[in-house]
Amino acid sequence: MIDVRVTKNSQIYNEFDEVENNYWFDFKKSKFLHNIDTFYYSVKFKQDFTADSSDLAVKRFRRYFSHLSDQLEKSNDYDSSITVTLPGLPSALNYKHFSFAGFYNICLECPEYFDMFFAPIVPHSVDNGASVTCECVVQIRSYMLWLYGVKLAYERSFEYVQAIADYFKLEVAFTQENRVDYCWHTNYLQNPAAFFETKNFYKMRVSRFKDALFHTSEKGSEDFEIDYVALGKRSDKVFIRIYLKSKEVVEKGYKPWFFKVWLFNGLINRYDLYCYEFAFLKHSWKALDLARITYYSEYGRDKQLLDKCQNIISGETKLSADAMKAFADQLTPPINLVMNVEFQTMRKHSKAYTLIPFFDNTDKLTAKRIYDYLDNRKIICDYLTSKVFRLVEPYEPGVNDSNKSRRDDCAFWKALRSCKLTDCFIPKDECKLVRTYTRKLNSEVLKSRAIKAAVTYGIYTKGVNEENPLLDCIEALCMMNDNDMEAALRYKRKKIRQFNADELADTMAEAIQRPNNLMILDKESGELLLK
């Protein structure tokens, strides 16, 4: 649908016909999209991993990773890694420097999908008996969870755990949830500053938390936006964050695939996507107003306004932030913002849950607890959004109860709680689109960064000059000597290990605009400098 109420006053809406308006501005109003955004699980082995263990399988495991650690130390590169290939592994993993909690000091990474943390030595229990500490913790990244859904992501990651266990002849005793983040992405709130205004927020919140942390950011010279609200601490049993997710993606410059996920699910429209991509490439949330003006410069039809847009884009006309926003508001509708409501739950909270056996998961063997836990997702989310934290209607004398805890949920919270709680995953036929889109957007960011670096390098080496930037790029390449090429080769090998081969399986042909048979030749000597 099109929110005509906020769109019809813009110049572009009145210039477009009905078909164009539907194409650019159609979206699903007050939409919520639920998923598990972060999933850690622990793996307990039957073998004794305490310091005085005499288990041969454990000793073999320690020797293997001690040897890898020595190799990594000799490289003298903290950011480096070693490729690990073992029989049975679906693909290679990266062994990296890592240390956590004093004993998790082995990290095996499946780039972009998950990390596996192992403890070669675990402490004894309090009574000096067998250790109750899990020897392995797996963190599944949000990309894998949104791509495949939590159950399939768990199963694919556990294949690697099982392969490592089989190779070292270790037996898995059980797996269990460690940390689970439940999130709701929504375009419901288009004015978060008003909704989360501190007095308004405290009138609505009903929770077990004493205080809330608010973060505000400047919006023009006299306005502001609340882009982050947090309740509790990250180390607590439950930690709640409510923040502007679309701003996070733009400013942090990662996870651009969320733009496509939101578009597929109707949280944003094609016009929003255009503006978010523009701001992402600029690495600036404040660039959204310039993005809206640039959008009109491409698709608008009023010649006088188009000329003004071009002058602003070229820098010939300078506008303050307030004037820029006012002009953008005249030309185009506001952008649909995407908020995220997130409950971070820890094992010390979830271990007390009494799980209802909706399905018989005894055939899952050591993973039974994981499947039982995921089957109870709706009950868990209902508990979190009703007993741990909720937002209720503000008090109105004679209309509702003066006691906050007895009031009905506000409309926003009712909509959140009625959201369908199923795995949000990307269909197979759309996975390639998301992968290609992510690669293209990330490559554009890096290309822009490389060009700017080459231009800056040219100014350092030649002083202030007005030469063609293309010459700066060529000369930057020509400055490379044999040592530079060797260092670049080592760096490329290291970077290759940091990417997932499945995600970069083929060449992004549409991104290559020039033929690959170019060379750089010294005109005077005829020497081939670079091929």
C-alpha positions as CSV (number, residue, x, y, z in Angstrom):
1,M,0.0,0.0,0.0
2,I,1.0,3.7,-0.3
3,D,0.8,5.9,2.7
4,V,-0.9,8.7,0.8
5,R,-1.2,10.8,3.9
6,V,2.5,11.4,4.1
7,T,3.3,11.0,0.4
8,K,0.8,13.2,-1.5
9,N,2.4,16.5,-0.3
10,S,5.7,15.7,-2.0
11,Q,6.6,17.1,-5.4
12,I,7.6,13.7,-6.9
13,Y,4.4,12.0,-5.9
14,N,2.3,14.6,-7.9
15,E,4.6,14.3,-10.9
16,F,4.4,10.5,-11.0
17,D,1.4,8.6,-12.4
18,E,-0.3,5.8,-10.5
19,V,1.9,3.0,-11.8
20,E,5.1,4.9,-10.9
21,N,3.8,5.8,-7.4
22,N,2.9,2.1,-6.8
23,Y,6.3,1.0,-8.0
24,W,8.4,3.4,-5.9
25,F,6.3,3.9,-2.8
26,D,4.4,0.7,-2.1
27,F,5.1,-1.0,1.2
28,K,3.4,-2.8,4.1
29,K,2.4,-0.3,6.8
30,S,3.0,-1.1,10.5
31,K,4.9,-4.3,9.5
32,F,6.8,-6.5,12.0
33,L,9.4,-9.0,11.1
34,H,10.6,-11.5,13.7
35,N,13.7,-13.6,13.9
36,I,16.4,-14.9,16.2
37,D,19.3,-12.6,15.4
38,T,22.1,-14.2,17.5
39,F,22.3,-17.8,18.6
40,Y,25.1,-19.2,20.8
41,Y,25.0,-22.8,21.9
42,S,27.3,-24.9,24.1
43,V,28.6,-28.4,23.5
44,K,29.6,-30.7,26.4
45,F,31.9,-33.6,25.7
46,K,32.0,-36.8,27.7
47,Q,35.8,-36.8,27.9
48,D,37.6,-35.2,30.9
49,F,39.1,-31.9,29.8
50,T,40.4,-30.8,33.2
51,A,44.1,-30.0,33.6
52,D,45.1,-33.4,35.0
53,S,43.1,-35.4,32.4
54,S,44.8,-38.6,31.2
55,D,42.3,-39.1,28.3
56,L,44.2,-39.9,25.1
57,A,41.7,-38.2,22.8
58,V,41.9,-35.0,24.8
59,K,45.7,-35.1,24.8
60,R,45.6,-35.5,21.0
61,F,43.2,-32.6,20.7
62,R,45.5,-30.4,22.8
63,R,48.7,-31.3,20.9
64,Y,47.0,-30.5,17.5
65,F,45.9,-27.1,18.5
66,S,49.1,-26.3,20.5
67,H,51.0,-27.0,17.2
68,L,48.7,-24.6,15.3
69,S,49.1,-22.0,18.0
70,D,52.9,-22.2,17.7
71,Q,52.6,-21.8,13.9
72,L,50.5,-18.7,14.4
73,E,52.9,-17.2,16.9
74,K,55.8,-17.6,14.4
75,S,53.8,-15.6,11.8
76,N,54.1,-12.5,14.0
77,D,50.8,-11.3,12.7
78,Y,48.0,-11.0,15.2
79,D,45.3,-10.6,12.6
80,S,46.5,-13.7,10.7
81,S,44.9,-17.1,10.7
82,I,45.7,-20.7,9.6
83,T,43.5,-22.8,7.4
84,V,42.3,-26.0,9.1
85,T,41.1,-28.9,6.9
86,L,40.1,-32.1,8.7
87,P,38.5,-35.3,7.3
88,G,34.7,-34.9,7.4
89,L,34.6,-31.1,7.6
90,P,32.1,-29.7,5.0
91,S,34.6,-26.9,4.3
92,A,37.9,-25.5,5.6
93,L,37.9,-23.4,8.8
94,N,40.2,-20.6,10.0
95,Y,42.2,-21.0,13.2
96,K,42.6,-17.6,14.8
97,H,44.0,-15.8,17.9
98,F,41.3,-15.8,20.6
99,S,40.9,-15.8,24.4
100,F,37.8,-15.6,26.5
101,A,36.9,-16.4,30.1
102,G,40.5,-17.6,30.7
103,F,40.1,-21.0,29.1
104,Y,38.4,-20.6,25.7
105,N,41.5,-19.9,23.6
106,I,40.8,-21.8,20.4
107,C,38.7,-20.2,17.8
108,L,37.7,-21.8,14.5
109,E,35.9,-19.5,12.1
110,C,33.6,-20.4,9.2
111,P,33.7,-16.9,7.6
112,E,30.4,-15.0,7.7
113,Y,28.5,-18.0,9.1
114,F,29.7,-18.9,12.6
115,D,32.6,-19.1,15.1
116,M,33.5,-22.1,17.2
117,F,35.3,-21.6,20.5
118,F,37.0,-24.5,22.3
119,A,38.6,-24.8,25.8
120,P,41.5,-27.2,25.8
121,I,41.4,-27.1,29.6
122,V,38.3,-26.5,31.8
123,P,38.1,-26.0,35.6
124,H,37.0,-28.6,38.0
125,S,33.5,-28.2,39.6
126,V,33.2,-26.5,42.9
127,D,33.5,-29.8,44.8
128,N,36.6,-30.6,42.8
129,G,34.7,-33.3,40.8
130,A,34.0,-33.6,37.1
131,S,33.8,-30.3,35.3
132,V,30.4,-28.8,34.5
133,T,31.9,-26.3,32.0
134,C,31.1,-26.9,28.3
135,E,34.2,-27.3,26.3
136,C,32.8,-25.7,23.1
137,V,30.6,-22.7,22.4
138,V,29.4,-21.9,18.9
139,Q,28.2,-18.5,17.8
140,I,26.0,-18.4,14.7
141,R,26.2,-15.1,13.0
142,S,23.1,-13.1,12.1
143,Y,23.8,-13.5,8.3
144,M,23.5,-17.3,8.5
145,L,20.4,-17.0,10.8
146,W,18.6,-14.7,8.4
147,L,19.7,-16.7,5.4
148,Y,18.7,-20.2,6.6
149,G,16.6,-19.8,9.7
150,V,17.8,-20.9,13.2
151,K,17.1,-24.6,13.0
152,L,18.9,-25.1,9.7
153,A,21.7,-22.8,10.7
154,Y,22.2,-24.9,13.9
155,E,22.2,-28.1,12.0
156,R,24.8,-26.9,9.5
157,S,27.1,-25.5,12.1
158,F,26.8,-28.6,14.2
159,E,28.0,-30.7,11.3
160,Y,31.4,-29.1,11.8
161,V,31.4,-29.7,15.6
162,Q,30.6,-33.4,15.0
163,A,33.3,-33.7,12.3
164,I,35.9,-32.3,14.7
165,A,34.6,-34.6,17.5
166,D,34.8,-37.6,15.2
167,Y,38.3,-36.8,14.1
168,F,39.7,-36.6,17.6
169,K,37.4,-39.4,18.9
170,L,35.5,-37.2,21.2
171,E,31.9,-38.0,22.2
172,V,29.2,-35.3,22.5
173,A,27.3,-35.5,25.8
174,F,24.7,-32.8,25.0
175,T,24.2,-29.4,23.5
176,Q,22.2,-26.5,25.0
177,E,21.3,-22.9,24.3
178,N,23.8,-20.4,25.6
179,R,22.6,-17.0,24.4
180,V,19.6,-16.2,22.2
181,D,18.6,-12.8,20.9
182,Y,15.0,-12.4,19.9
183,C,14.4,-9.4,17.6
184,W,11.5,-7.7,15.9
185,H,12.3,-5.3,13.0
186,T,9.5,-2.9,12.3
187,N,8.5,0.2,10.4
188,Y,5.7,0.9,12.8
189,L,7.4,3.9,14.5
190,Q,8.1,6.8,12.1
191,N,8.7,9.3,14.8
192,P,10.8,7.5,17.5
193,A,11.8,10.7,19.1
194,A,8.2,11.4,20.1
195,F,7.3,7.8,21.0
196,F,10.5,7.3,23.2
197,E,10.5,10.8,24.7
198,T,11.7,10.1,28.2
199,K,8.5,11.2,30.0
200,N,6.3,9.4,27.6
201,F,8.4,6.2,27.8
202,Y,8.4,6.1,31.6
203,K,4.6,6.5,31.5
204,M,4.3,3.5,29.3
205,R,7.0,1.1,30.5
206,V,6.2,-1.8,32.8
207,S,9.4,-3.8,33.5
208,R,11.7,-5.3,36.1
209,F,14.4,-2.9,35.2
210,K,15.2,0.2,37.3
211,D,16.6,2.5,34.8
212,A,16.8,3.0,31.0
213,L,19.6,4.4,29.0
214,F,18.7,6.8,26.2
215,H,20.9,7.9,23.3
216,T,20.0,10.9,21.2
217,S,21.6,12.3,18.1
218,E,21.4,15.7,16.5
219,K,18.9,16.2,13.7
220,G,19.4,19.6,12.1
221,S,20.2,22.5,14.4
222,E,17.1,22.4,16.6
223,D,15.8,18.9,16.4
224,F,17.0,15.5,17.7
225,E,16.2,11.8,17.3
226,I,16.3,9.0,19.9
227,D,18.1,6.2,18.2
228,Y,18.8,3.9,21.1
229,V,17.1,2.8,24.3
230,A,18.6,0.1,26.6
231,L,17.3,-1.6,29.7
232,G,19.5,-3.6,31.9
233,K,23.2,-4.6,31.3
234,R,24.7,-6.9,28.7
235,S,25.8,-9.2,31.4
236,D,22.3,-9.5,32.9
237,K,20.0,-12.5,32.5
238,V,18.0,-10.4,30.1
239,F,19.1,-7.2,28.3
240,I,16.7,-5.2,26.1
241,R,17.6,-2.8,23.3
242,I,15.3,-0.8,21.1
243,Y,17.2,1.1,18.4
244,L,17.1,2.5,14.9
245,K,18.3,-0.6,13.0
246,S,18.4,1.2,9.6
247,K,20.7,3.8,11.0
248,E,23.0,1.2,12.5
249,V,23.4,-0.6,9.1
250,V,24.1,2.7,7.3
251,E,26.6,4.1,9.8
252,K,28.5,0.9,10.7
253,G,28.8,0.0,7.0
254,Y,28.0,-3.7,7.4
255,K,25.0,-6.1,6.9
256,P,23.7,-4.3,3.8
257,W,21.8,-7.4,3.0
258,F,19.2,-6.2,5.5
259,F,18.0,-3.7,2.9
260,K,17.0,-6.5,0.6
261,V,15.4,-8.5,3.4
262,W,13.3,-5.5,4.4
263,L,12.4,-4.8,0.8
264,F,11.3,-8.5,0.3
265,N,9.1,-8.3,3.4
266,G,7.6,-4.9,2.7
267,L,9.2,-2.9,5.6
268,I,10.7,-0.5,3.1
269,N,9.9,0.4,-0.6
270,R,12.1,0.9,-3.6
271,Y,12.4,4.6,-2.9
272,D,13.6,3.9,0.6
273,L,16.1,1.3,-0.8
274,Y,17.5,3.9,-3.2
275,C,18.1,6.4,-0.3
276,Y,19.5,3.8,2.1
277,E,22.0,2.6,-0.6
278,F,23.1,6.1,-1.2
279,A,23.7,6.8,2.5
280,F,25.4,3.4,2.9
281,L,27.9,4.2,0.2
282,K,28.5,7.6,1.8
283,H,28.8,5.9,5.2
284,S,26.6,8.7,6.7
285,W,23.1,8.8,8.1
286,K,23.0,12.5,7.5
287,A,23.4,11.9,3.8
288,L,19.8,10.7,3.6
289,D,18.5,14.2,2.8
290,L,21.1,14.5,0.0
291,A,20.0,11.0,-1.2
292,R,16.4,12.3,-1.4
293,I,17.5,15.3,-3.5
294,T,19.6,13.1,-5.7
295,Y,16.6,10.8,-6.2
296,Y,14.6,13.7,-7.4
297,S,17.4,14.8,-9.7
298,E,17.2,11.4,-11.4
299,Y,13.4,10.9,-11.6
300,G,11.9,14.4,-11.1
301,R,10.5,16.5,-14.0
302,D,10.3,20.1,-12.9
303,K,13.3,21.8,-14.7
304,Q,13.7,24.6,-12.2
305,L,13.8,22.2,-9.3
306,L,16.2,19.8,-11.2
307,D,18.6,22.7,-11.8
308,K,18.5,23.5,-8.1
309,C,19.1,19.9,-7.2
310,Q,22.2,19.7,-9.5
311,N,23.6,22.8,-7.9
312,I,23.3,21.3,-4.5
313,I,24.7,17.9,-5.6
314,S,27.7,19.6,-7.3
315,G,28.4,21.8,-4.2
316,E,27.8,25.0,-6.1
317,T,24.8,25.8,-3.8
318,K,25.5,25.4,-0.1
319,L,22.6,24.6,2.3
320,S,22.5,24.2,6.0
321,A,21.3,20.9,7.4
322,D,17.9,22.5,8.2
323,A,17.5,24.0,4.7
324,M,18.6,20.7,3.1
325,K,16.0,18.8,5.0
326,A,13.2,21.3,4.2
327,F,14.1,21.2,0.5
328,A,14.2,17.3,0.6
329,D,10.8,17.3,2.3
330,Q,9.4,19.5,-0.4
331,L,10.6,17.2,-3.2
332,T,10.2,13.7,-1.7
333,P,8.3,11.8,1.0
334,P,10.0,10.9,4.3
335,I,11.9,7.6,4.5
336,N,10.5,4.6,6.2
337,L,12.6,4.0,9.3
338,V,13.2,0.5,10.6
339,M,13.4,0.0,14.4
340,N,14.6,-3.1,16.1
341,V,13.2,-4.4,19.5
342,E,15.7,-6.9,20.8
343,F,15.7,-9.2,23.9
344,Q,19.1,-10.7,24.7
345,T,18.6,-13.8,26.9
346,M,21.4,-15.6,28.6
347,R,21.7,-19.3,29.7
348,K,21.4,-18.3,33.4
349,H,17.9,-17.1,32.5
350,S,16.7,-19.7,30.1
351,K,18.0,-22.7,32.1
352,A,15.0,-22.1,34.5
353,Y,12.5,-22.5,31.7
354,T,10.1,-25.5,32.0
355,L,9.9,-26.5,28.4
356,I,6.7,-28.1,27.0
357,P,7.3,-31.1,24.8
358,F,5.3,-30.0,21.8
359,F,7.1,-32.6,19.7
360,D,9.0,-35.8,20.5
361,N,12.6,-34.8,19.9
362,T,14.2,-37.9,21.4
363,D,15.5,-38.8,17.9
364,K,17.6,-35.6,18.1
365,L,19.7,-37.4,20.7
366,T,22.3,-34.9,22.2
367,A,20.5,-32.0,20.5
368,K,17.2,-32.7,22.2
369,R,17.4,-29.6,24.5
370,I,18.0,-27.3,21.5
371,Y,15.0,-28.5,19.6
372,D,12.7,-28.5,22.7
373,Y,13.9,-24.9,23.4
374,L,13.2,-23.7,19.8
375,D,9.8,-25.4,19.8
376,N,8.9,-23.3,22.8
377,R,9.8,-20.0,21.1
378,K,6.3,-18.6,21.2
379,I,5.8,-19.2,24.9
380,I,9.3,-17.7,25.6
381,C,8.5,-14.6,23.6
382,D,5.1,-14.2,25.2
383,Y,6.8,-14.3,28.6
384,L,9.5,-11.9,27.6
385,T,7.1,-9.4,26.1
386,S,4.5,-9.5,28.9
387,K,6.3,-10.4,32.2
388,V,9.8,-9.0,31.6
389,F,9.1,-5.8,29.7
390,R,6.1,-4.3,27.9
391,L,4.7,-0.9,26.9
392,V,1.2,0.1,28.0
393,E,-1.2,2.9,27.3
394,P,-0.5,6.2,29.0
395,Y,-2.7,7.0,31.9
396,E,-5.9,8.9,31.1
397,P,-8.2,9.7,34.1
398,G,-11.6,8.0,33.8
399,V,-10.4,6.0,30.8
400,N,-7.9,3.4,32.1
401,D,-6.4,2.2,35.4
402,S,-4.1,4.4,37.4
403,N,-2.0,1.4,38.1
404,K,0.4,0.9,35.1
405,S,0.7,-2.9,35.6
406,R,-3.1,-3.3,35.0
407,R,-3.3,-1.3,31.9
408,D,-3.6,-2.7,28.4
409,D,-0.6,-2.8,26.1
410,C,-0.3,0.2,23.8
411,A,-1.0,-0.3,20.1
412,F,2.7,-0.7,19.2
413,W,3.2,-3.4,21.7
414,K,0.0,-5.3,20.8
415,A,1.2,-5.3,17.1
416,L,4.6,-6.6,18.2
417,R,3.1,-9.4,20.3
418,S,0.8,-10.5,17.5
419,C,3.7,-10.8,15.0
420,K,4.0,-14.3,13.5
421,L,6.9,-16.2,15.3
422,T,8.5,-18.4,12.6
423,D,11.9,-18.7,11.2
424,C,12.5,-15.7,8.9
425,F,14.7,-17.1,6.1
426,I,15.5,-16.1,2.6
427,P,13.9,-18.4,0.0
428,K,16.4,-20.3,-2.2
429,D,15.5,-18.5,-5.4
430,E,16.3,-15.2,-3.6
431,C,19.5,-16.2,-1.8
432,K,21.6,-15.5,-4.9
433,L,20.0,-12.1,-5.3
434,V,20.9,-11.2,-1.7
435,R,24.5,-12.5,-2.0
436,T,25.0,-10.6,-5.3
437,Y,23.4,-7.5,-3.9
438,T,25.6,-7.6,-0.8
439,R,28.8,-8.1,-2.8
440,K,28.0,-5.3,-5.2
441,L,27.2,-2.8,-2.4
442,N,30.3,-3.7,-0.4
443,S,32.5,-3.6,-3.5
444,E,31.2,-0.1,-4.4
445,V,32.2,1.0,-0.9
446,L,35.7,-0.4,-1.3
447,K,36.1,1.0,-4.8
448,S,35.2,4.5,-3.6
449,R,37.7,4.1,-0.7
450,A,40.5,2.9,-3.0
451,I,40.0,5.8,-5.4
452,K,40.1,8.3,-2.6
453,A,43.2,6.7,-1.2
454,A,44.9,6.9,-4.6
455,V,44.0,10.6,-5.0
456,T,45.3,11.4,-1.5
457,Y,48.5,9.4,-2.3
458,G,49.0,11.5,-5.5
459,I,48.7,14.7,-3.4
460,Y,51.3,13.5,-0.9
461,T,53.8,12.5,-3.7
462,K,53.2,15.3,-6.2
463,G,51.9,18.1,-4.0
464,V,48.7,20.0,-4.7
465,N,47.8,19.4,-8.3
466,E,44.8,19.4,-10.7
467,E,45.7,16.2,-12.6
468,N,43.2,13.6,-13.8
469,P,42.3,11.3,-10.9
470,L,42.7,8.4,-13.3
471,L,46.4,9.3,-13.5
472,D,46.6,9.3,-9.7
473,C,45.2,5.7,-9.6
474,I,47.6,4.5,-12.4
475,E,50.6,6.1,-10.7
476,A,49.7,4.6,-7.4
477,L,49.9,1.2,-9.0
478,C,53.1,2.0,-10.8
479,M,54.8,2.9,-7.5
480,M,54.5,-0.7,-6.3
481,N,57.9,-2.5,-6.2
482,D,58.7,-6.2,-5.7
483,N,58.4,-5.9,-1.9
484,D,55.0,-4.2,-2.2
485,M,53.8,-6.9,-4.5
486,E,55.0,-9.6,-2.2
487,A,53.3,-7.9,0.8
488,A,50.1,-7.5,-1.3
489,L,50.2,-11.2,-2.2
490,R,50.5,-12.2,1.5
491,Y,47.6,-9.8,2.3
492,K,45.4,-11.2,-0.4
493,R,46.0,-14.8,0.8
494,K,45.1,-13.7,4.3
495,K,42.0,-11.9,3.2
496,I,40.8,-14.9,1.1
497,R,40.6,-16.9,4.3
498,Q,38.4,-14.3,5.8
499,F,35.6,-14.7,3.2
500,N,33.2,-17.5,2.7
501,A,33.9,-19.4,-0.5
502,D,30.2,-20.3,-0.9
503,E,29.2,-16.7,-0.8
504,L,31.9,-15.7,-3.4
505,A,31.7,-18.8,-5.6
506,D,31.5,-17.0,-9.0
507,T,32.7,-13.7,-10.6
508,M,30.3,-10.8,-10.2
509,A,30.4,-10.2,-13.9
510,E,28.1,-7.2,-14.0
511,A,30.5,-5.3,-11.7
512,I,33.4,-5.6,-14.1
513,Q,33.1,-2.7,-16.5
514,R,36.5,-2.8,-18.1
515,P,38.2,-5.7,-20.0
516,N,40.7,-7.8,-18.0
517,N,43.4,-7.7,-20.6
518,L,44.7,-4.2,-19.7
519,M,48.3,-3.4,-19.1
520,I,50.4,-0.4,-18.0
521,L,53.3,0.4,-20.4
522,D,56.2,2.9,-20.0
523,K,55.9,5.0,-23.2
524,E,59.5,6.0,-23.3
525,S,61.3,2.7,-22.5
526,G,58.6,0.3,-23.6
527,E,58.9,-1.5,-20.3
528,L,55.8,-3.4,-19.2
529,L,55.1,-2.1,-15.7
530,L,51.9,-4.0,-14.8
531,K,49.9,-6.6,-16.5
